[in-house]
Amino acid sequence: MKKEFVMRGQTASTEDEILNFSGYKPGYAYRLTEFQIYPSSAIGSSDNELAAAITAEKTAANPAEPDFNDEGLIGVTFLTKGNSINTPTVPVSIVNDTFLITQNLIISVINTEAGTPVNWQCRFVAVKMNNAEEAAANFKQFSIFDG
């Protein structure tokens, strides 16, 4: 089994996608270790802000207004892209790398440049668990999802 893997894609602004963990292998969970976004528009073409959020809940998190009290929020990232050399591109990413993922996640994105999708990439690492850890991780994520 691969210890580390990457999921990546491009999602339309204000849309959501499922990050599918249905190929879940018993005895393993996954941790999100890296979450990045990148504009899909030409560099230097416009000023825009991009944001994305990943949640383990039933409904998507609002990437423009994340709530850090939300137990299911496991990753957010924000990027300000300027259209001149005097306006630097500034990325910020916060990841809860202690959350053990055993079920599907939802990624949601927003781009202030209307109609422009957001490129994203997530890096995960596999974590071996014993039976008790697996039961606790499954129960926690199910409780958040069903809550």
LOMAR-51566 format. One line per 10 residues: their letters; for each residue x, z, y of N, C-alpha, C, CB. Coordinates in nm, 4 decimals. Atoms other than C-alpha are relative to their C-alpha. Glycine has a CB too. Layout:
% residues N
A	X:Z:Y:X:Z:Y:X:Z:Y:X:Z:Y; ... .
% end
This chain:
% residues 147
MKKEFVMRGQ	0.0828:0.0000:-0.1181:0.0000:0.0000:0.0000:0.0876:0.0000:0.1248:-0.0944:0.1205:-0.0004; -0.0743:0.0038:-0.1258:0.1233:-0.0862:0.3484:-0.0122:0.1328:0.0730:-0.0504:-0.1145:0.0893; -0.0007:-0.1260:-0.0735:0.2203:0.2225:0.5434:-0.0526:-0.0193:0.1423:0.1415:0.0588:0.0034; 0.0379:0.0260:-0.1380:0.1539:0.0598:0.8828:-0.0606:-0.1400:0.0089:0.1224:0.0141:0.0953; 0.0586:0.1323:-0.0196:-0.0680:-0.2298:0.9931:-0.0574:-0.0120:0.1401:-0.1088:-0.0274:-0.1047; 0.0490:0.0311:-0.1342:-0.2014:-0.3967:1.3071:-0.1338:-0.0726:-0.0111:0.1033:-0.0861:0.0787; 0.1232:0.0764:-0.0204:-0.5513:-0.5093:1.4030:0.0081:-0.0527:0.1421:-0.1313:0.0881:-0.0237; -0.0032:0.0567:-0.1341:-0.5785:-0.7455:1.6975:-0.1109:-0.1017:0.0158:0.1360:-0.0641:0.0292; 0.1062:0.0960:-0.0240:-0.8321:-0.9682:1.8615:-0.0220:-0.0223:0.1477:-0.1280:0.0459:-0.0647; 0.0408:0.0276:-0.1372:-1.0004:-1.0911:2.1751:-0.1509:0.0207:0.0044:0.0413:-0.1466:0.0464 .
TASTEDEILN	0.1412:-0.0358:-0.0096:-1.3365:-0.9504:2.2806:-0.0505:-0.0320:0.1396:-0.0220:0.1497:-0.0333; 0.0610:0.0307:-0.1289:-1.5692:-1.0692:2.5558:-0.0241:0.1283:0.0789:-0.1321:-0.0769:-0.0194; 0.0199:-0.1156:-0.0866:-1.5944:-0.8332:2.8526:-0.1411:0.0547:-0.0153:0.0269:-0.0368:0.1463; 0.1228:-0.0792:0.0186:-1.8687:-0.5679:2.8151:-0.0570:-0.0113:-0.1412:-0.1054:-0.0437:0.1002; 0.0452:0.0112:0.1392:-1.8953:-0.6444:2.4419:0.0730:0.1025:-0.0876:0.0238:-0.1442:-0.0540; -0.0566:-0.0924:0.0989:-1.8164:-0.4333:2.1342:0.0317:-0.0770:-0.1273:-0.0979:0.1178:-0.0299; -0.0305:0.0536:0.1325:-1.6618:-0.5090:1.7966:0.0223:0.1155:-0.0952:0.1243:-0.0931:0.0038; -0.0254:-0.0995:0.1041:-1.6375:-0.3193:1.4706:0.1416:-0.0197:-0.0526:-0.1047:-0.0111:-0.1158; -0.1300:0.0007:0.0678:-1.2908:-0.2315:1.3423:-0.0307:0.0475:-0.1420:0.1098:0.0935:0.0741; 0.0499:-0.0222:0.1342:-1.3626:-0.2522:0.9718:0.1028:0.0701:-0.0892:-0.0405:-0.1316:-0.0617 .
FSGYKPGYAY	-0.0822:-0.0747:0.0953:-1.2158:0.0092:0.7395:-0.0708:0.0090:-0.1351:0.0310:0.1416:0.0541; 0.0760:-0.0041:0.1247:-1.4483:-0.0772:0.4499:0.0890:-0.0184:-0.1221:-0.1075:-0.1065:0.0011; -0.0957:0.0113:0.1092:-1.1429:-0.1559:0.2373:0.0734:0.1306:-0.0219:0.0991:-0.1116:0.0276; -0.0581:-0.1333:0.0093:-1.0707:0.2166:0.2535:0.0431:0.0321:-0.1426:-0.0993:0.1044:0.0491; -0.0544:-0.0352:0.1311:-0.8538:0.3344:-0.0328:-0.0127:0.1507:-0.0200:0.1487:-0.0455:-0.0134; 0.0130:-0.1443:0.0246:-0.9449:0.6747:-0.1837:0.1359:0.0697:0.0044:-0.0672:0.0251:-0.1360; -0.1229:-0.0773:-0.0115:-0.6846:0.9387:-0.1048:0.0806:-0.0324:0.1240:0.0842:-0.0221:-0.1199; -0.0705:0.0384:-0.1221:-0.5830:0.7736:0.2231:-0.0931:0.0022:0.1196:0.0622:-0.1385:-0.0152; 0.0666:0.0142:-0.1293:-0.6880:0.7941:0.5851:0.0975:-0.0770:0.0886:-0.0398:0.1416:0.0635; -0.0839:0.0765:-0.0917:-0.5495:0.6106:0.8853:0.0021:0.0700:0.1353:-0.0513:-0.1464:0.0142 .
RLTEFQIYPS	-0.0141:-0.0548:-0.1351:-0.4214:0.7242:1.2227:0.0284:-0.1145:0.0959:0.1133:0.1075:0.0066; -0.0285:0.0943:-0.1066:-0.4319:0.5162:1.5399:0.1268:0.0481:0.0699:-0.1207:-0.0125:0.1004; -0.1259:-0.0418:-0.0627:-0.0764:0.5223:1.6781:0.0295:-0.0751:0.1287:0.1144:-0.0194:-0.0963; -0.0270:0.0796:-0.1199:-0.0856:0.2523:1.9451:-0.1238:-0.0824:0.0332:0.1243:-0.0923:-0.0203; 0.1156:0.0758:-0.0447:-0.3582:0.0847:2.1538:0.0383:-0.0690:0.1299:-0.1257:0.0917:0.0184; -0.0414:0.0776:-0.1175:-0.2787:-0.1943:2.3993:-0.1002:-0.1098:0.0299:0.1395:-0.0606:-0.0213; 0.0821:0.1144:-0.0404:-0.4700:-0.4540:2.5984:0.0846:-0.0917:0.0870:-0.1288:0.0462:0.0762; -0.0736:0.1003:-0.0753:-0.3570:-0.7720:2.7688:-0.1015:-0.1002:0.0540:0.1092:-0.0705:-0.0887; 0.0963:0.0949:-0.0566:-0.5364:-1.0133:3.0033:0.0009:-0.1338:-0.0739:0.0297:-0.0229:0.1477; 0.0077:0.1329:0.0594:-0.6572:-1.3484:2.8730:0.0021:-0.1080:0.1070:-0.1256:-0.0132:-0.0851 .
SAIGSSDNEL	-0.0065:0.0970:-0.1105:-0.6520:-1.5115:3.2173:0.1467:-0.0252:0.0353:-0.0793:0.0517:0.1256; -0.1370:0.0368:-0.0374:-0.3448:-1.6816:3.3603:0.0630:0.1086:0.0868:0.0015:-0.1353:0.0745; -0.0743:-0.0986:-0.0779:-0.0829:-1.4437:3.4983:0.0068:-0.0479:0.1449:0.1434:0.0223:-0.0586; -0.0088:0.0332:-0.1413:-0.0930:-1.4335:3.8772:-0.1202:-0.0739:0.0547:0.1204:-0.0808:0.0237; 0.1159:0.0760:-0.0461:-0.4355:-1.5975:3.8968:-0.1008:0.0862:0.0748:-0.0676:-0.0666:-0.1171; 0.0964:-0.0861:-0.0679:-0.6368:-1.2967:4.0130:0.0368:0.1459:-0.0200:-0.1425:-0.0266:-0.0511; -0.0088:-0.1442:0.0200:-0.6495:-0.9221:4.0582:-0.1130:0.0389:-0.0945:-0.0086:0.0789:0.1367; 0.1072:-0.0525:0.0831:-0.8406:-0.7490:3.7840:0.0424:0.1278:-0.0695:-0.0431:-0.1033:-0.1025; -0.0206:-0.1212:0.0776:-0.8768:-0.4264:3.5916:-0.0632:-0.0214:-0.1360:-0.0599:0.1252:0.0714; 0.0495:0.0098:0.1362:-0.9197:-0.4136:3.2165:0.0005:0.1400:-0.0593:0.0862:-0.0988:-0.0856 .
AAAITAEKTA	0.0047:-0.1291:0.0680:-1.0229:-0.1158:3.0066:-0.0585:-0.0213:-0.1385:-0.0836:0.1041:0.0807; 0.0533:0.0059:0.1355:-1.0957:-0.0560:2.6402:-0.0051:0.1420:-0.0562:0.0867:-0.0936:-0.0909; 0.0145:-0.1304:0.0647:-1.2084:0.2367:2.4263:-0.0290:-0.0220:-0.1480:-0.1134:0.0843:0.0670; 0.0286:0.0007:0.1435:-1.2193:0.3076:2.0528:-0.0673:0.1318:-0.0340:0.1305:-0.0211:-0.0853; 0.0713:-0.1206:0.0391:-1.4686:0.5507:1.9068:-0.0370:-0.0037:-0.1479:-0.1252:0.0175:0.0854; 0.0440:-0.0150:0.1386:-1.5669:0.6805:1.5649:-0.1494:0.0294:-0.0047:0.0792:0.1122:-0.0707; 0.1428:-0.0315:-0.0060:-1.9274:0.7301:1.6793:-0.0856:-0.1201:-0.0356:-0.0372:0.0502:0.1384; 0.0972:0.1033:0.0339:-2.2412:0.5280:1.6084:-0.0156:-0.1012:0.1132:-0.1349:0.0633:-0.0324; 0.0113:0.0890:-0.1155:-2.2492:0.3830:1.9611:0.1341:-0.0076:0.0713:-0.1107:0.0484:0.0972; -0.1274:0.0234:-0.0685:-1.9652:0.2407:2.1673:0.0171:0.0950:0.1176:0.0092:-0.1452:0.0482 .
ANPAEPDFND	-0.0338:-0.0785:-0.1183:-1.7901:0.4474:2.4325:0.0084:-0.0945:0.1189:0.1341:0.0781:-0.0195; -0.0116:0.0796:-0.1217:-1.7969:0.3240:2.7913:0.1464:-0.0023:0.0421:-0.0905:0.0570:0.1141; -0.1425:0.0019:-0.0336:-1.4392:0.2060:2.8560:0.0271:0.0197:0.1494:0.0608:-0.1306:-0.0450; -0.0177:-0.0175:-0.1444:-1.4940:0.2170:3.2345:-0.0136:0.1460:0.0414:-0.1013:-0.0848:0.0761; 0.0215:-0.1416:-0.0307:-1.5962:0.5851:3.2254:0.0115:0.0838:-0.1275:-0.1384:0.0211:0.0663; -0.0135:-0.0749:0.1256:-1.4521:0.7509:2.9116:-0.0203:0.1498:0.0230:0.1382:-0.0253:-0.0632; 0.0232:-0.1443:-0.0051:-1.5529:1.1110:2.8408:0.0926:0.0663:-0.1014:-0.1505:0.0352:-0.0292; -0.0977:-0.0600:0.0891:-1.2612:1.3061:2.6991:-0.0540:0.1234:-0.0725:0.1235:0.0368:0.0778; 0.0663:-0.1050:0.0776:-1.5039:1.5763:2.5803:-0.0681:-0.0583:-0.1231:-0.1024:0.0744:0.0866; 0.0627:0.0699:0.1119:-1.6419:1.3181:2.3366:0.0924:0.0070:-0.1217:-0.0313:-0.1481:0.0374 .
EGLIGVTFLT	-0.0824:-0.0231:0.1198:-1.5118:1.4177:1.9934:0.0369:-0.1288:-0.0737:-0.0730:0.0925:-0.0950; -0.0246:0.1250:0.0706:-1.5356:1.0622:1.8588:0.0914:-0.0966:0.0728:-0.1282:-0.0669:-0.0265; -0.0883:0.0877:-0.0779:-1.3260:0.9031:2.1356:0.1434:0.0198:-0.0478:-0.0120:0.0291:0.1537; -0.1354:-0.0176:0.0533:-0.9884:0.8363:1.9752:0.1046:-0.0863:0.0692:0.0006:-0.0304:-0.1466; -0.0980:0.0802:-0.0738:-0.8294:0.5828:2.2080:-0.0617:-0.0648:0.1222:0.0597:-0.1067:-0.0901; 0.0381:0.0715:-0.1214:-0.8548:0.4491:2.5615:0.1255:-0.0657:0.0565:-0.0665:0.0963:0.1053; -0.1116:0.0669:-0.0652:-0.6378:0.2057:2.7484:-0.0520:-0.0711:0.1233:0.0705:-0.0996:-0.0963; 0.0386:0.0538:-0.1300:-0.6434:0.0722:3.1030:0.1157:-0.0837:0.0528:-0.0376:0.1141:0.1004; -0.1034:0.0876:-0.0542:-0.4565:-0.2109:3.2720:-0.0458:-0.0546:0.1340:0.0324:-0.1155:-0.0979; 0.0247:0.0597:-0.1300:-0.4453:-0.3075:3.6385:0.0956:-0.1175:0.0126:0.0189:0.1038:0.1172 .
KGNSINTPTV	-0.0822:0.1210:-0.0095:-0.3226:-0.6650:3.6861:-0.0150:-0.0577:0.1402:-0.0410:-0.1056:-0.1086; 0.0023:0.0577:-0.1332:-0.2293:-0.7902:4.0301:0.0377:-0.1471:-0.0019:0.0930:0.0760:0.0915; -0.0293:0.1432:-0.0027:-0.2009:-1.1528:4.1375:0.1217:-0.0337:0.0848:-0.1195:-0.0757:0.0516; -0.1219:0.0283:-0.0753:0.1163:-1.1132:4.3407:0.1123:0.0891:-0.0514:-0.0221:0.0215:0.1524; -0.1161:-0.0785:0.0429:0.4654:-0.9809:4.2832:-0.0009:0.1391:0.0622:0.1296:-0.0724:0.0365; 0.0087:-0.1298:-0.0671:0.3831:-0.6963:4.5221:-0.1037:0.0918:-0.0636:-0.0330:-0.0197:0.1461; 0.1001:-0.0804:0.0688:0.1010:-0.5757:4.2967:0.0388:0.0048:-0.1474:-0.1451:-0.0585:0.0196; -0.0484:-0.0046:0.1383:0.2553:-0.4595:3.9690:-0.1121:0.0184:-0.1012:0.1002:0.1117:-0.0155; 0.0905:-0.0250:0.1115:0.0793:-0.4581:3.6339:0.0305:0.1389:-0.0529:0.0145:-0.1087:-0.1125; -0.0193:-0.1393:0.0388:0.0256:-0.0964:3.5334:-0.0854:0.0324:-0.1231:-0.0356:0.0948:0.1176 .
PVSIVNDTFL	0.0770:-0.0376:0.1192:-0.0762:-0.0093:3.1732:0.0009:0.1517:-0.0216:0.0564:-0.0709:-0.1242; 0.0119:-0.1410:0.0371:-0.1997:0.3364:3.0681:-0.0768:0.0051:-0.1308:-0.0716:0.0848:0.1122; 0.0665:-0.0099:0.1289:-0.2927:0.4258:2.7113:0.0060:0.1442:-0.0493:0.0643:-0.0959:-0.1029; 0.0063:-0.1354:0.0564:-0.4071:0.7553:2.5583:-0.0626:-0.0118:-0.1380:-0.0825:0.0988:0.0924; 0.0433:0.0114:0.1391:-0.4437:0.7863:2.1806:-0.0011:0.1385:-0.0632:0.0923:-0.0964:-0.0798; 0.0044:-0.1217:0.0803:-0.5582:1.0789:1.9664:0.0567:-0.0355:-0.1369:-0.1469:0.0582:-0.0108; -0.0652:0.0410:0.1242:-0.3071:1.0175:1.6893:-0.0094:0.1055:-0.1101:0.1448:-0.0315:0.0268; 0.0232:-0.0992:0.1053:-0.4209:1.3272:1.4968:-0.1330:-0.0228:-0.0707:0.0039:0.1407:0.0583; 0.1312:0.0271:0.0594:-0.7684:1.1886:1.4199:0.0179:-0.0826:-0.1267:-0.0927:-0.0738:0.1007; -0.0110:0.0706:0.1275:-0.7924:1.0841:1.0532:-0.1211:-0.0914:-0.0175:0.0110:0.1005:-0.1186 .
ITQNLIISVI	0.1044:0.1015:0.0067:-0.9925:0.7616:1.0237:-0.0300:-0.0324:-0.1454:0.0417:-0.1274:0.0769; 0.0424:0.0340:0.1360:-1.1925:0.7077:0.7050:-0.1179:-0.0966:-0.0002:-0.0368:0.1264:-0.0767; 0.1154:0.0888:-0.0105:-1.4799:0.4911:0.8335:0.0226:-0.0987:0.1141:-0.1307:0.0811:0.0223; -0.0123:0.1015:-0.1049:-1.5369:0.1968:1.0688:0.0017:0.0622:0.1392:-0.1143:-0.1002:-0.0103; -0.0079:-0.0399:-0.1401:-1.4620:0.2284:1.4395:-0.0659:-0.1072:0.0856:0.1477:0.0230:0.0439; 0.0526:0.0972:-0.0951:-1.6070:0.0571:1.7465:0.0979:-0.0107:0.1163:-0.1427:0.0406:0.0500; -0.0816:0.0247:-0.1181:-1.3894:-0.1016:2.0143:-0.0909:-0.0644:0.1045:0.1249:-0.0915:-0.0331; 0.0768:0.0576:-0.1101:-1.5481:-0.1773:2.3526:0.0969:-0.0310:0.1131:-0.1140:0.0968:0.0476; -0.0907:0.0438:-0.1058:-1.3859:-0.3627:2.6432:-0.0769:-0.0390:0.1253:0.0852:-0.1176:-0.0479; 0.0554:0.0472:-0.1270:-1.4465:-0.4453:3.0077:0.1125:-0.0608:0.0823:-0.0699:0.1159:0.0782 .
NTEAGTPVNW	-0.0958:0.0669:-0.0883:-1.2715:-0.6791:3.2517:-0.0729:-0.0264:0.1312:0.0562:-0.1345:-0.0638; 0.0667:0.0195:-0.1286:-1.3517:-0.6836:3.6234:-0.0001:-0.1453:0.0439:0.0662:0.0845:0.1058; 0.0069:0.1436:-0.0270:-1.2789:-1.0564:3.6295:-0.1119:-0.0554:-0.0885:0.1393:-0.0730:-0.0281; 0.1222:0.0358:0.0725:-1.6275:-1.1728:3.5295:0.0229:-0.1135:-0.0996:-0.1091:-0.0396:0.0983; -0.0044:0.1040:0.1021:-1.6543:-1.3702:3.2080:0.1327:-0.0149:-0.0715:-0.0347:-0.1280:0.0607; -0.1324:0.0133:0.0612:-1.2925:-1.3146:3.1072:0.0164:0.1013:-0.1124:0.1112:0.0186:0.1056; -0.0174:-0.0928:0.1127:-1.2307:-1.1650:2.7601:0.1290:0.0814:0.0115:-0.0002:-0.0773:-0.1318; -0.1150:-0.0903:0.0028:-0.9766:-0.8946:2.6818:0.0699:-0.0130:-0.1353:-0.0439:0.1480:0.0260; -0.0816:-0.0034:0.1217:-0.6950:-0.9270:2.4264:0.0346:0.1455:-0.0286:0.1303:-0.0877:0.0148; -0.0318:-0.1374:0.0369:-0.6309:-0.6061:2.2339:0.0790:0.0035:-0.1312:-0.1288:0.0835:-0.0125 .
QCRFVAVKMN	-0.0761:-0.0220:0.1235:-0.4012:-0.4723:1.9655:0.0046:0.1486:-0.0294:0.1439:-0.0581:0.0112; -0.0049:-0.1391:0.0461:-0.4171:-0.1499:1.7643:0.0955:0.0088:-0.1184:-0.1425:0.0520:-0.0393; -0.0910:-0.0245:0.1122:-0.1501:-0.0139:1.5324:-0.0458:0.1274:-0.0708:0.1498:0.0125:0.0486; 0.0438:-0.1123:0.0819:-0.2489:0.2176:1.2478:0.1068:0.0307:-0.1034:-0.1355:-0.0303:-0.0685; -0.0899:-0.0405:0.1066:-0.0499:0.4129:0.9938:-0.0835:0.0701:-0.1076:0.1144:0.0933:0.0540; 0.0698:-0.0627:0.1127:-0.1729:0.5193:0.6473:0.0525:0.1408:-0.0210:0.0167:-0.0835:-0.1290; -0.0341:-0.1400:0.0242:-0.1775:0.8903:0.5674:-0.0550:0.0388:-0.1367:-0.0570:0.0935:0.1127; 0.0414:-0.0459:0.1331:-0.1880:1.0225:0.2073:-0.0638:0.1377:0.0142:0.1216:0.0046:-0.0995; 0.0709:-0.1283:-0.0064:-0.4374:1.3077:0.1602:-0.0284:0.0514:-0.1409:-0.1320:-0.0142:0.0797; 0.0472:-0.0565:0.1264:-0.5217:1.5486:-0.1188:-0.1532:0.0034:0.0041:0.0599:0.1440:-0.0245 .
NAEEAAANFK	0.1465:0.0037:0.0081:-0.8863:1.5916:-0.2299:-0.0678:0.0817:0.1100:-0.0451:0.0508:-0.1354; 0.0606:-0.0853:-0.1026:-0.9628:1.8765:0.0114:0.0135:-0.0630:0.1384:0.0645:0.1395:-0.0011; -0.0203:0.0668:-0.1297:-0.8130:1.6917:0.3107:-0.0912:-0.1217:0.0130:0.1477:-0.0427:0.0167; 0.0853:0.1184:-0.0010:-1.0035:1.3778:0.2157:-0.1458:0.0380:0.0246:0.0131:-0.0764:-0.1322; 0.1386:-0.0457:-0.0187:-1.3343:1.5653:0.1922:-0.0224:0.0456:0.1437:-0.0334:0.1149:-0.0980; 0.0131:-0.0483:-0.1378:-1.2754:1.7335:0.5294:0.0014:-0.1157:0.0992:0.1126:0.0988:0.0331; -0.0083:0.1155:-0.0905:-1.1779:1.4054:0.7002:-0.1264:-0.0841:-0.0068:0.1220:-0.0865:-0.0340; 0.1238:0.0761:0.0171:-1.4783:1.2203:0.5548:-0.1181:0.0716:0.0652:-0.0282:-0.0232:-0.1489; 0.1105:-0.0769:-0.0578:-1.7149:1.4994:0.6572:0.0078:-0.0012:0.1529:0.0020:0.1455:-0.0524; -0.0157:-0.0010:-0.1460:-1.5722:1.5167:1.0097:-0.0431:-0.1339:0.0600:0.1466:0.0309:0.0384 .
QFSIFDG	0.0355:0.1287:-0.0586:-1.6027:1.1442:1.0728:-0.1477:-0.0303:-0.0222:0.0867:-0.1118:-0.0594; 0.1430:0.0210:0.0220:-1.9497:1.1284:0.9135:-0.0831:0.0832:0.0987:-0.0379:0.0359:-0.1454; 0.0719:-0.0866:-0.0937:-2.0636:1.4229:1.1309:0.0019:-0.0572:0.1423:0.0612:0.1407:-0.0007; -0.0106:0.0608:-0.1330:-1.9368:1.2509:1.4465:-0.0864:-0.1244:0.0057:0.1471:-0.0347:0.0340; 0.0749:0.1246:0.0026:-2.0927:0.9188:1.3460:-0.1508:0.0256:-0.0043:0.0426:-0.0842:-0.1197; 0.1427:-0.0260:0.0199:-2.4270:1.0712:1.2474:-0.0559:0.0960:0.1048:-0.0238:0.0564:-0.1392; 0.0390:-0.1038:-0.0945:-2.4361:1.3270:1.5318:-0.0831:-0.0384:0.1133:0.1124:0.0598:0.0514 .
% end
